[in-house]
């Protein structure tokens, strides 16, 4: 009798459970998916003025590339891209599909500006060989919120968003107003340090044009240094930041009405309606007093050395002394406590060369242990030459030694635990990148 009651109870529970299940899922999975795809298709094609698109390739480390898309009902999409000046003004038509792939997905299924970011040929997009910018051209649709559609790349998880465009935004693309690249003059500043002045506030900025990012550094009322990195993309009259920068008092979402004065090397623009500019500076906004010692001590504690693949950048010129053009050059190295000479433990600056598939250090210069000044500079007391320098290498090597030994010294700017920029304290117009 007890078993019979249990079976009846179980059957009753099963009946009501099934009934409830049927009430909730009154449509088949295929039907629900097809309805979702139809909803997204309608949304894409119904936007009268098309869509602004932002793609954040995983390989750009916070950078962003802007697009314009106009989808039609025959699975064709016309697009622009601000990836370069040509794609910003030249429309391209490609095909797209909406497809159920575990979840609804938007696929750009013929080669287009979207594919350029993911192209494995580094010559196409400046990324890495075999991976490009680690971007996507197939996106899972995460949902629609207001006038926006959020997307996630199916393979590399690149984030993307589509936002309904206004008539003016659409017309600006077709009128070729997105050819504006005035902000690129930021590369013409001779000083490493650059200040963005907004009203009574100043921010030190570092612009990486390869990754399309801007790093803001500022000092709060308590003297504490803060940094924030965001991506930027081009607009008809300047750039926009994504996401916007805020220090808690001032929010900067764009630089508008931008202009360039070559005579004064100054970018001018408006921020939130206020006239602003970027000016060069010989010093950081706040000197990291302990950075030189940390940089030097890191290599000592690791028993290793710092390398620079490119040598010194001076007065706007990369590899200003031509060190990378010397025979078989592989990298420049600075090796703290490399050896002992005359009872003096010396640091070594030298050119590592690749000869017969083997690395060698045929010559270099010895330095006493650096002097670390109380104002955050480091200087390198010259000790003497090691090895024989070939005549063909003599001029680039001598210029590099003289620059390295400059009595004004250097500031060390920490980019991460194993990467520093060493910047001339004399005028901020010479620097070298060190990697561990």
Secondary structure, 3 states (H helix, E strand, C coil): CHHHHHHHHHHHHHHHHHHHHHHHCCCCHHHHHHHHHHHHHHHHHHCCCCEEEEEECHHHCCCCEEEEEEECCCCEEEEEECCCCCCCCCCEEEEEEEEECCCEEEEECCCCHHHHHHCCCHHHHCCECCCECCCCCEEEEEEEECCEEEEEECCCCCEEEEEECCHHHHHHHHCCHHHCCHHHHHHHCCCCEEEEEECCEEEEEEEECCCCEEEEEEECCCCCEEEEEEEEEEECCEEEEEEEEECCCCEEEEEEEEEEECCCCEEEEEECCEEEEEEEECCCCCCCCCHHHHHHHHHHHHCCCEEECCCCEECCECCCCCHHHCCCEEEEEEEEEEEEECCEEEEEEEEEEEECCEEECCCEEEECCCEECCCCCEECCEEEEECCCCHHHHHHHHHHHHHHCCCCCEEEEEEECCEEEEEECCCCCEEEEEEC
